[in-house]
């Protein structure tokens, strides 16, 4: 069983920045893919960005050029740097990791962008 714990959410003004962290209980390099998703009330979880075990990264279109996903392997931690935040980025952000055929989610962290 792998646990994922997010932190770093909060309230920020439009144009501001936040850094989200996701700390795993296992070596983060054992994943098949690991990334960030977000969900608004009454909406579906959507991919924001992820990293594959090959090192390839993928970003949702609105995240390109504003958000950066990265890993600190020594800390078993995944990051999402959020820059130039917009009101429409307001959502609950979740970390998701695929270890083999197992799919793990964190509890999420709220990001609120005030306009």
N, C-alpha and C positions, 0 to 999 in steps of 0.2 A: 504494500500500500504506500503510495506516494502522497505527501501533503504539499500543497502550494499555499503560500500566504502572501497576500498582496498588502501593500502599504503605499502611502504617498498621496492619496487623494485629498481633495479639499476644495475650497472655494477660491476662485481666482477671477480677476477681471479679464474681459476680452483683450486679447493681445498678449496676455501673460503666459507664463510657463509653469509646468509642473513636471516632476519626475516620479513615475510609478515604479515600484519595485515588486518583484515576485520571488520569494525565497522558497526553494524546493528542499525537501527532506532527503533527496537523493542527488547524486552527481548529475548535474544538468546536461552533461555531454552524453548521458545514456538515453536521451530522448530521441524519438523519431522526428518530432516537430514540437515546438513550444512557441506560444505567442499570446497575444492580447486580443480580447473580444470586448465589445461593449453592447449595452442594452439600455434602451429607454423604456419608461413605463408603457405597457401594452405593446411593446415592440419585440422583435426577435433579436437574439444575439447575433451580432455581425462581426466578422473578422476586421480587426484594425491593422494588425501586422503580425507576422510570424517568421520564425527562423527554422529552416529544415536542418536535419543532421548533416547535410552536405555543406551547410553554411549559407545557402541561398536564403535571401530575405524577400518577403512579399508584403506590400502595403496596399491597403484600400485606397482608392483614388484620392479621396479628400485628405488622407494622411500624408501622401507623398509631398516631400519638401517641407513638411512641418513637424512630423513625428520621426523619431529614430529609435529603433529597437536594437538592444545590445545585450551582451552576456558578460558577467564576471564569473568565470568558472571556479575560481578559488572560493568565492562566497556562495556558490550554488544559486546565483541570483540572476534573474532576467529583469531588464529595465525597459521602460518606455519613456523617452524624453518627449514631452509635449510642448511644442512652441507655437506661438501665434494662435493661441486658443480662441475659438469662436463659441458663440452661444450654442450652436448646434452640436458642439462636442460634449455638451452636458449629457452624462450617462453614468451608468454603473459599469465599471471596467473590471473584466475578469481575466485571470491568467488561466491558460489551458495548456496541458502538456500530454503528449502521447508517448507512453513508454511501452514498446512492443505493441500489443493489441489493446492495451489498457488506456483509458481516456480519463484524465483527471482535471478537475476544475478547482480553483480557489473560491473563497467566499466573496470576493469582489471588493472594490473600493469605489466610493462615489467621487465623481468629478463634476463640479458645478462651475459653469462659466457665466459670470454676470455681464450683461451688456450695458 
